[in-house]
């Protein structure tokens, strides 16, 4: 088995575009209430009911989306994790039971 990484080209940010309605709602909130925190901006950008990133129809997490966790990238991740747990079990004298949390 040869480990490898999936490398997708970076998106053309000029081609991505923006949700004009969401931008208008963010600007309106700033105009109405003053500066917003980064946390508030991200809340709107990600979860706004009408334009938030995770509220759209496109699949987001997982292989069909845009987010890939380490275990999904290659089976070697599981093997490395199993080896680390086995080594820890050895170092503590192989107790039974051995609870992993």
HELIX and SHEET records of a PDB file:
HELIX    1   1 UNK A   13  UNK A   16  1                                   4    
HELIX    2   2 UNK A   20  UNK A   33  1                                  14    
HELIX    3   3 UNK A   38  UNK A   47  1                                  10    
HELIX    4   4 UNK A   53  UNK A   55  5                                   3    
HELIX    5   5 UNK A   70  UNK A   73  1                                   4    
HELIX    6   6 UNK A   76  UNK A   91  1                                  16    
END                                                                             
